[in-house]
Amino acid sequence: MKYKVLQTTSEKIKKLISRVRLAKMLGITRQTLTAWINKGFITPLKSNYLPNVETFSTDAVLEELRKYKSEHSEEHI
């Protein structure tokens, strides 16, 4: 699985969320989130602050989803 490495600052830590929280925020199941991660739609973070917990940056997730949407919305035109 591909991970981004988080350069930890207190502001970035405030924007980190768990896998369960992200799935709830997106209104999808954890299984769907896992599929999206495996397909590369969303990339989890690894940090020294939370080394054993897979976390996500809300800003990064929004950017990745916007990018995916813009790349794939043209296919349906």
SVG drawing of the C-alpha trace seen along z (x, -y; Angstrom):
<svg xmlns="http://www.w3.org/2000/svg" viewBox="-23 -25 31 29">
<polyline fill="none" stroke="black" stroke-width="0.4" points="0.0,0.0 1.2,-3.5 1.6,-6.0 2.5,-9.7 4.8,-10.8 3.5,-13.5 5.8,-16.3 4.3,-16.9 3.2,-20.3 0.5,-21.1 -1.7,-22.6 -1.4,-19.4 -2.2,-17.2 -5.4,-19.0 -6.6,-18.0 -5.8,-14.3 -8.7,-11.9 -9.0,-8.1 -10.1,-5.6 -13.5,-5.2 -14.0,-8.9 -13.2,-9.5 -15.6,-6.7 -18.4,-8.3 -17.6,-11.8 -17.8,-10.5 -20.9,-8.5 -19.3,-5.2 -18.5,-1.9 -15.0,-1.1 -14.8,1.6 -15.5,-1.0 -12.8,-3.3 -10.4,-0.3 -11.2,0.3 -10.6,-3.4 -7.3,-3.3 -6.2,-0.1 -7.2,-1.8 -5.2,-4.9 -8.1,-7.3 -7.1,-8.3 -3.7,-8.0 -3.2,-7.4 -0.5,-9.1 2.2,-7.8 3.6,-10.0 5.9,-9.9 3.2,-11.4 0.8,-8.4 3.1,-5.7 0.7,-2.7 -2.4,-4.5 -3.4,-5.0 -4.5,-8.6 -5.7,-10.9 -5.4,-14.6 -8.7,-16.2 -7.1,-18.7 -5.3,-16.0 -8.4,-13.8 -10.4,-16.7 -7.7,-17.5 -7.4,-13.9 -11.1,-13.5 -11.3,-16.8 -8.5,-15.6 -10.2,-12.2 -13.5,-13.9 -12.0,-16.4 -10.0,-13.6 -13.0,-11.3 -15.9,-13.7 -14.6,-14.4 -14.9,-10.7 -18.7,-10.9 -19.2,-13.8"/>
</svg>
